[in-house]
């Protein structure tokens, strides 16, 4: 004998009667007639070959079989709603403009976008990397979402994680011993640039600006060749570089916060990506240095 199929409409009627302990109130909650609800419960009982309620002129109580079914019925209805919602979300389309820091746009975000696009193939994401201090000013105009870096304890948006700014240098060259110290940094507007200059000045450490570039890979390449030291995030520390600390004569740098900024009146597509990024980036950083 084949297993009977549990129709979600029949289960919905059953759960409504179980919750309200009344066919009349269940019918009202479901916006159906009482006779329709009674018929649906009867059909479910026929399929299961079991009485689900004990009925009297004043009360409607669950039978033992009904009590056993109720939990399963709720789970089936919940999964049904989840499946329908997921399929409908899968068909969501639209364009999302994302601004992000160079290192996160290179190392952190691409795998997250891969997972996102696998679930929402009709959503097109346009990502721009660069200095996010100016991107937040153009939120809504040029960007729907911006992942930006702020001093710890400051900045709007949703906190995703904190990052320690650290000095980095070539693994093969002791460039930190040079005087003045050559430094490779990013253009004006970069938080790490201002932190590095301030920390060196406060430590009375002579230094010179040896290299400036918008390109993360270019700055790291200069450092790797032993031409300068630079500043990177601990969570995206390049494996080709060596971390410098106070033991190497380098001043300590502050911590930064990585925050997500959303434009007002986001599209459904942008909201889905924002929620995806928040869920993923609030996890521990993928790359770190002890």
C-alpha positions as CSV (number, residue, x, y, z in Angstrom):
1,X,0.0,0.0,0.0
2,X,1.4,3.4,-1.0
3,X,2.1,6.1,1.6
4,X,-0.6,8.8,1.5
5,X,0.5,12.3,0.4
6,X,0.0,15.0,3.1
7,X,-1.5,18.0,1.2
8,X,-0.3,21.3,2.8
9,X,-3.8,22.7,2.4
10,X,-5.2,19.9,4.5
11,X,-2.4,20.3,7.1
12,X,-3.0,24.0,7.3
13,X,-6.7,23.4,8.1
14,X,-5.7,20.8,10.7
15,X,-3.2,23.1,12.4
16,X,-5.6,25.9,12.5
17,X,-8.3,23.8,14.2
18,X,-5.7,22.5,16.6
19,X,-4.5,26.0,17.5
20,X,-8.0,27.5,17.9
21,X,-9.7,24.4,19.3
22,X,-12.7,25.4,17.1
23,X,-13.7,24.8,13.5
24,X,-15.5,28.1,13.5
25,X,-12.5,30.2,14.7
26,X,-10.1,28.2,12.4
27,X,-12.4,28.9,9.4
28,X,-12.3,32.6,10.3
29,X,-8.5,32.7,10.6
30,X,-8.1,30.9,7.2
31,X,-10.8,33.0,5.6
32,X,-12.7,29.9,4.6
33,X,-16.1,28.5,5.4
34,X,-16.6,26.2,8.3
35,X,-17.9,23.5,6.1
36,X,-14.7,23.8,3.9
37,X,-12.4,23.4,6.9
38,X,-14.4,20.5,8.2
39,X,-14.2,18.8,4.8
40,X,-10.5,19.3,4.7
41,X,-9.9,17.8,8.1
42,X,-12.2,14.9,7.2
43,X,-10.2,14.3,4.0
44,X,-6.9,14.3,6.0
45,X,-8.4,11.8,8.5
46,X,-9.4,9.5,5.6
47,X,-6.0,9.6,4.1
48,X,-4.3,8.8,7.4
49,X,-7.1,6.4,8.5
50,X,-7.1,8.0,11.9
51,X,-9.3,10.3,13.9
52,X,-7.4,13.6,14.6
53,X,-9.9,15.3,16.9
54,X,-12.4,14.4,19.6
55,X,-15.4,16.5,18.8
56,X,-18.3,17.5,21.2
57,X,-21.0,20.2,21.1
58,X,-18.7,22.4,23.2
59,X,-15.1,21.3,22.7
60,X,-12.7,20.2,19.9
61,X,-9.7,18.4,21.4
62,X,-6.8,16.7,19.7
63,X,-6.8,12.9,19.8
64,X,-3.6,10.9,20.4
65,X,-3.1,10.6,16.7
66,X,-3.7,14.4,16.3
67,X,-1.1,15.2,19.0
68,X,1.4,13.0,17.2
69,X,0.7,14.6,13.8
70,X,0.8,18.3,15.0
71,X,4.6,18.7,15.3
72,X,5.1,17.1,11.9
73,X,2.4,19.2,10.3
74,X,4.0,22.4,11.5
75,X,7.4,21.3,10.2
76,X,6.0,20.4,6.8
77,X,4.2,23.7,6.5
78,X,7.4,25.6,7.6
79,X,9.5,23.7,5.0
80,X,6.9,24.3,2.4
81,X,6.9,28.1,3.0
82,X,10.7,28.1,3.1
83,X,11.0,26.2,-0.2
84,X,8.5,28.5,-2.0
85,X,10.2,31.6,-0.7
86,X,13.6,30.2,-1.8
87,X,12.5,29.5,-5.3
88,X,10.9,32.9,-5.6
89,X,14.0,34.6,-4.3
90,X,16.1,32.6,-6.8
91,X,14.3,34.4,-9.6
92,X,15.0,37.9,-8.1
93,X,16.8,40.0,-10.6
94,X,18.4,43.5,-10.6
95,X,21.8,45.3,-10.4
96,X,23.8,46.0,-7.3
97,X,26.6,48.5,-7.1
98,X,29.2,47.5,-4.5
99,X,32.1,49.6,-3.3
100,X,34.8,47.9,-1.3
101,X,38.4,48.3,-0.1
102,X,41.1,46.9,-2.5
103,X,42.2,44.1,-0.2
104,X,38.7,42.9,0.6
105,X,37.7,43.2,-3.0
106,X,40.7,41.0,-4.0
107,X,40.8,38.5,-1.2
108,X,37.6,38.4,0.8
109,X,34.6,39.4,-1.2
110,X,35.0,37.4,-4.5
111,X,34.3,34.0,-2.9
112,X,31.2,35.5,-1.2
113,X,30.0,36.9,-4.5
114,X,30.4,33.4,-6.0
115,X,28.2,31.9,-3.4
116,X,25.6,34.7,-3.8
117,X,25.4,34.5,-7.5
118,X,25.0,30.7,-7.3
119,X,21.8,31.3,-5.3
120,X,20.7,34.4,-7.3
121,X,21.9,34.0,-10.8
122,X,19.7,36.9,-12.2
123,X,21.3,39.5,-9.9
124,X,24.2,41.4,-11.5
125,X,26.8,42.8,-9.1
126,X,29.1,45.6,-10.1
127,X,32.0,45.9,-7.7
128,X,34.5,48.8,-7.5
129,X,37.5,48.8,-5.3
130,X,39.4,51.8,-4.0
131,X,39.5,54.2,-1.1
132,X,36.1,53.8,0.6
133,X,36.4,57.1,2.6
134,X,35.0,58.9,-0.5
135,X,32.7,56.1,-1.5
136,X,30.4,56.5,1.5
137,X,29.7,60.1,0.4
138,X,28.3,58.8,-2.9
139,X,26.1,56.1,-1.3
140,X,22.9,56.0,-3.2
141,X,24.3,58.0,-6.1
142,X,27.1,55.7,-7.3
143,X,26.9,52.8,-4.8
144,X,24.1,50.7,-3.3
145,X,26.4,49.2,-0.7
146,X,29.8,50.1,0.6
147,X,32.1,48.1,2.8
148,X,34.3,50.7,4.4
149,X,37.0,51.0,7.0
150,X,36.7,53.4,10.0
151,X,38.6,54.1,13.2
152,X,37.5,51.8,16.0
153,X,34.4,53.1,17.8
154,X,33.6,55.6,15.0
155,X,31.6,55.5,11.8
156,X,28.0,54.6,10.9
157,X,26.8,51.4,9.2
158,X,26.7,47.9,10.4
159,X,29.8,46.6,12.2
160,X,31.1,43.5,10.4
161,X,34.5,42.9,12.1
162,X,37.5,44.6,13.5
163,X,41.0,44.6,11.9
164,X,44.4,45.4,13.5
165,X,46.6,47.6,11.3
166,X,50.1,46.1,11.2
167,X,53.4,46.9,9.7
168,X,54.7,44.6,6.9
169,X,58.0,44.2,5.2
170,X,60.0,41.9,3.0
171,X,60.8,38.4,4.4
172,X,64.3,38.6,2.9
173,X,65.4,42.1,3.6
174,X,65.7,44.0,6.9
175,X,64.4,47.3,5.5
176,X,63.1,48.3,8.9
177,X,66.7,49.0,9.9
178,X,67.2,51.7,7.4
179,X,67.3,55.4,8.4
180,X,65.3,57.2,7.4
181,X,62.7,54.4,7.1
182,X,61.3,54.0,3.5
183,X,57.5,53.7,3.6
184,X,55.1,52.5,0.8
185,X,51.6,53.9,1.4
186,X,48.3,54.6,-0.3
187,X,47.1,58.1,-1.5
188,X,45.7,60.8,0.8
189,X,42.4,59.8,2.2
190,X,43.6,56.4,3.3
191,X,43.2,55.8,7.0
192,X,46.3,53.6,7.1
193,X,48.4,56.3,5.5
194,X,47.5,58.9,8.2
195,X,47.9,56.3,11.0
196,X,51.4,55.3,9.7
197,X,52.6,58.9,9.4
198,X,51.3,59.9,12.8
199,X,52.7,56.8,14.5
200,X,56.2,57.3,13.1
201,X,56.2,61.1,13.9
202,X,55.0,60.4,17.5
203,X,57.8,57.8,17.8
204,X,60.3,60.3,16.5
205,X,61.3,57.8,13.8
206,X,62.8,59.4,10.7
207,X,61.0,58.2,7.6
208,X,60.5,59.0,3.9
209,X,57.6,58.3,1.6
210,X,59.2,56.0,-0.9
211,X,56.2,54.8,-2.9
212,X,52.5,55.8,-3.3
213,X,49.9,53.9,-5.2
214,X,46.1,53.2,-5.3
215,X,47.0,49.5,-6.1
216,X,47.3,47.2,-3.1
217,X,49.3,44.7,-5.2
218,X,51.8,47.4,-6.2
219,X,52.4,48.5,-2.7
220,X,52.8,44.9,-1.5
221,X,55.2,44.2,-4.4
222,X,57.4,47.2,-3.4
223,X,57.5,45.9,0.2
224,X,58.2,42.3,-0.9
225,X,61.3,43.5,-2.8
226,X,62.7,45.2,0.3
227,X,62.2,48.7,-1.0
228,X,59.9,49.9,1.8
229,X,57.7,48.9,4.7
230,X,53.9,49.2,4.4
231,X,50.8,48.9,6.5
232,X,48.2,46.1,6.0
233,X,45.3,44.5,7.8
234,X,46.0,41.6,10.0
235,X,43.0,39.7,8.5
236,X,44.4,40.0,5.0
237,X,48.1,39.8,5.8
238,X,50.0,38.8,2.6
239,X,51.9,35.5,3.1
240,X,54.9,36.8,1.1
241,X,55.5,39.6,3.7
242,X,56.9,39.6,7.3
243,X,55.0,41.1,10.2
244,X,56.9,43.9,12.1
245,X,56.3,44.6,15.7
246,X,57.7,46.8,18.5
247,X,60.6,44.3,18.7
248,X,61.6,45.6,15.2
249,X,61.4,49.2,16.4
250,X,58.0,49.8,14.8
251,X,55.3,51.8,16.7
252,X,52.0,50.2,17.4
253,X,49.1,51.1,15.1
254,X,45.4,51.4,16.0
255,X,42.5,49.0,15.2
256,X,40.0,49.6,12.5
257,X,36.4,48.6,12.1
258,X,35.0,47.2,8.9
259,X,31.4,48.4,8.4
260,X,28.7,47.9,5.8
261,X,26.8,51.0,4.6
262,X,23.5,50.7,2.8
263,X,21.9,53.3,0.6
264,X,18.3,54.3,1.5
265,X,15.4,52.6,-0.4
266,X,17.5,49.6,-1.4
267,X,16.2,47.2,-4.1
268,X,15.4,43.7,-3.1
269,X,18.5,42.5,-4.9
270,X,20.7,44.9,-3.0
271,X,19.1,43.9,0.3
272,X,19.7,40.3,-0.4
273,X,23.4,40.9,-1.1
274,X,23.7,43.1,2.0
275,X,22.3,40.4,4.2
276,X,24.6,37.8,2.6
277,X,27.7,39.9,3.2
278,X,26.7,40.6,6.8
279,X,26.2,36.9,7.6
280,X,29.5,36.0,6.0
281,X,31.7,38.8,7.2
282,X,30.7,38.7,10.8
283,X,32.5,35.4,11.0
284,X,36.2,35.3,12.0
285,X,38.6,36.6,9.3
286,X,39.7,33.9,6.9
287,X,43.4,34.9,6.9
288,X,45.3,35.9,9.9
289,X,48.8,36.0,11.3
290,X,49.6,34.9,14.8
